[in-house]
């Protein structure tokens, strides 16, 4: 079975190479697909930023570290002084989509716990 698959792959790659050498228009000879991702981030209000942070049970400081921003930035988002950038909103979208994954990532990143 593996040999059959390997032979088909080799045959098709050879056909592709031959078409390139002949100068054929690849899009007319082979099936070509163009993909575009719709990743426009959602807008984030102060309440939604707090909700996302809350889904991780994270302090503002830990949340800021995860996002790569300052604690003051997170505070500004949560009190409505500023809004997250488009890049930050993409991060928030990913966290919102799968908070369990990001909670696990935070736990894996813990170097030392301090007690006060």
C-alpha positions, 0 to 999 in steps of 0.5 A: 500500500505504501509503495502504491501511494509513494509511486502515485506521489512521485508520478504526480510530482514528476508531472508537475516538474515537467509542466514547469519545465515546459513553461505551462501555466500551472493554474490552468494545468493543475488544481490550485486553491487560494485560501484566505483566512477570516481572522478579523478580531472581535472588538473587546470592551472592558467587561469582555477583557475582564471576562477573558482574564477571568476565564484563566483565573489570572491576575492582571499581572499574570495576564499581562505576562501572557499577552506580552503587555504591561500590567498598566495596559491591562488595567487601562483596557479593563477600565476603558481608558484604552482599547486593545490593539488588533494584535492583542484582540487576536490573542484575546480571541484565541484565549476566548476560543480555548481557555483551557489550553491557555490555562494549561500553558500558564500552569506549564510556564510557572517557574516558582510560586511565591507565598506572601 
